Amino acid sequence: MEQRELSTLQGSVDEIIFRNEDSGFTVLDLDDGNDIVCVVGNLGNVQAGEELKLTGFYTTHPTYGYQFRAEVFERSLPATSNAICRYLSSGVVKGIGPVIARRIVEKFGDDTLKVIEEDPACLSQVKGITKNRAEELAEEFKEVFGVRTLMMFLSGFGVTPAQSVKVWKAWGIRAMDLIRENPYILCRGDFQIEFGITDRIGEACGVPKESYDRILAGISYVLIHNLNNGHTCSPRDKLLLTACRMLNLTVEQLENTLEEILQNGELVLVKKKKEFLALPELYEAESYIASRIALMVSVPPEEAPDIDFIIRQVEEEKHITYAELQKSAMRQALMHEILILTGGPGTGKTTTLNGIIDILEYQGKSISIAAPTGRAAKRISEVTGREAKTIHRLLEVDFSSGKLRFCKNEEEPLDSDVIVIDEMSMVDVMLFDALLHASKPGSKLILVGDYNQLPSVGAGNVLQDLLSCEEIPTVRLEHIFRQAAQSLIVTNAHSIVEGHFPDLSRKDGDFFFLSRKTAPATEQTVLELVCQRLPATYGYSPVEDIQVLCPQRKGELGVMELNKKLQGLLNPEAPGKTQFQSRFYQFRVGDKVMQVRNNYDIEWTKGQEKGAGIFNGDIGVIKMIDRGSQTLAIDFEERLAYYTFEMAEELELAYAVTVHKSQGSEFEAVVIPVIGGYDKLYYRNLLYTAITRAKKILILVGREDRIRFMVNNNLKSGRFTNLKYLLNQMIHR
């Protein structure tokens, strides 16, 4: 049983047992003067011989025994000759082993580290170290002392060791100088350091509150925050008011500096009906998308007199008769460089897409098929009978440099004549920009999606912005085919999106409504459906086949509370079942979990195949938790990935997920609690998206008046973007 009372422990590092170089997680033996204590925690690059003062708690691991779990630590270099010798012998500096270390300490004694740091040329006085080697060692020492100094400095402001490691990897020995010159560079890039922390560092470094760097960082930080809400730009007036409150400055102070920021190109001003500000990378991405689409639209339609003959040939081979609108989509796909195919469930979108692919293959075209998520790629592969990849895999994501890049780009484009993207509503601006950069000139682009779905989790509203441009060839499928019309999921989804109340009375189909008047009664019914009734009636697995979808995260019927209740019933605590407590959840072996942010450098294996990248919305099952090495293994649909405990903050339990996070996925059975909640989160498109995630069974649980409210509430979640404006500018110029 763990003792959670915080204790302090002090001593010198005797031996490093294990270290994860990426996260800084370390297992070491500490000599406290009386005994050797096993210490675990995120301790960065501490070395044998260093003096540590640790704050944490004692715990007993079932395999590794008594340990001290360090939450906070202070470090100091060894002060005595013996400790210094052990420190240098540990391999902290390449090229210095035990023999050379002993000679250096014999020469300089307790002043050894001071000499190394301040006058490393003196090392040439030691037998076995030449003048040139002394100079090389001086550079090595700079790096060793540099990362140590950086981590000690940043930890004083609340920066974690893992974040410090990222900073060091980015800038190396220049890091401290760069930070002292402009601390606000820390809140940009991939470091995920909060502005408040950066601002405290700025204050400590004496940066004036009205400085250019601070104002730029503040405005940029608000824009970056707004990216998480889907906006690629923000109205100038609202943005500056928000930044003023955060920076504690006046609008006039910001306006004066903003003009200089704009002149330097560090932010972009777009003058539409109102003025909008954008980060350069987002503006450049939307500009490139608009320019490429405008170029594709400008290409004259390709003459193809044998199109109807080819369609008849495909109909005969496939024993199918296409509707006229489906044939129109096939003709346009052959004639134009770009086609948007859109429509709701049951409108023949998949049949039409298969027909388009058949015809293009009949012409000898090479085709690549992709979707934004693994689940969506698997589904489109199943319905087309052809290989489909995630867009990231298609573009060959590479994170070896520490930054996201794709191997497929303008210099090495995709070799496909046609690129088909399914679930286009989920594709954000930056991903679509990368896709277009990787598309060779003259290749066709077929974009397939449901315009009534929620927009992408990432920034932008790409599908809607493209559909707003009448010059882009588009086919909208709206007729529900007879077979699909037998599904209440399909017919009710279309009723909802048209603003009509769904049929809740039927008990003989695939769409059910269970009336419950209170939140506790609704919760109890949801738990019974997932854990007992659906598995007993249909043989569904509660983990693999059934998904609870919630309009909101918080509250008694939100994702967080329902996950805890479902975990307690489906995967309870038991002897021998390993578990650990993260910041928000207690995870156990067997838990269903979801990755909640894109992480491009998580490596995974799938048989002999290796890759990197686990993305926002990917769902997996925990297969192993090792408390000794502080790691866990997760199976994301046959891709096995390893996480440190610190990385687990990117995970959530996924027995219940928000509707937004379910985009691009389909489940055998979906259960949706609909009662109470925050009005702003209960609207028509959200209900429509949730319902269309169900393949065979959909159950709404709650109040009829709440469903009626959602159907009547057609206030879509608006997004500020520049793409629509730029498309119109470039196509009509």
Sequence and secondary structure as in RCSB ss.txt:
>XXXX:A:sequence
MEQRELSTLQGSVDEIIFRNEDSGFTVLDLDDGNDIVCVVGNLGNVQAGEELKLTGFYTTHPTYGYQFRAEVFER
SLPATSNAICRYLSSGVVKGIGPVIARRIVEKFGDDTLKVIEEDPACLSQVKGITKNRAEELAEEFKEVFGVRTL
MMFLSGFGVTPAQSVKVWKAWGIRAMDLIRENPYILCRGDFQIEFGITDRIGEACGVPKESYDRILAGISYVLIH
NLNNGHTCSPRDKLLLTACRMLNLTVEQLENTLEEILQNGELVLVKKKKEFLALPELYEAESYIASRIALMVSVP
PEEAPDIDFIIRQVEEEKHITYAELQKSAMRQALMHEILILTGGPGTGKTTTLNGIIDILEYQGKSISIAAPTGR
AAKRISEVTGREAKTIHRLLEVDFSSGKLRFCKNEEEPLDSDVIVIDEMSMVDVMLFDALLHASKPGSKLILVGD
YNQLPSVGAGNVLQDLLSCEEIPTVRLEHIFRQAAQSLIVTNAHSIVEGHFPDLSRKDGDFFFLSRKTAPATEQT
VLELVCQRLPATYGYSPVEDIQVLCPQRKGELGVMELNKKLQGLLNPEAPGKTQFQSRFYQFRVGDKVMQVRNNY
DIEWTKGQEKGAGIFNGDIGVIKMIDRGSQTLAIDFEERLAYYTFEMAEELELAYAVTVHKSQGSEFEAVVIPVI
GGYDKLYYRNLLYTAITRAKKILILVGREDRIRFMVNNNLKSGRFTNLKYLLNQMIHR
>XXXX:A:secstr
    S EEEEEEEEEEEEE TTT EEEEEEE SS EEEEEEE TT  TT EEEEEEEEEEETTTEEEEEEEEEEE
E   SHHHHHHHHHTTSSTT  HHHHHHHHHHHGGGHHHHHHH GGGGGGSTT  HHHHHHHHHHHHHHHHHHHH
HHHHHTTT  HHHHHHHHHHHGGGHHHHHHH GGGGGSTTS   HHHHHHHHHHTT  TT HHHHHHHHHHHHHH
HHTTT SSEEHHHHHHHHHHHHT  HHHHHHHHHHHHHTTSSEEEESSSEEEE HHHHHHHHHHHHHHHHHHHS 
    TTHHHHHHHHHHHHT    HHHHHHHHHHHHSSEEEEEE TTSSHHHHHHHHHHHHHHTT  EEEEESSHH
HHHHHHHHHTS  EEHHHHTTEE TTSS EES SSSS    SEEEESSGGG  HHHHHHHHHTS TT EEEEEE 
TTS   SSS  HHHHHHT TTS EEEE    TTGGG HHHHHHHHHHTT       SSSSEEEEE SSHHHHHHH
HHHIIIIIHHHHH   TTTTEEEEES SSSTTSHHHHHHHHHHHHS   TT  EEE SS EEETT EEEE S EE
EEEEEETTEEEEEE TT EEEEEEEETTTTEEEEEETTEEEEEETGGGGGEEE SEEETGGGTT  EEEEEEEES
S  GGG  HHHHHHHHTTEEEEEEEEE HHHHHHHHH         SHHHHHHHHH  
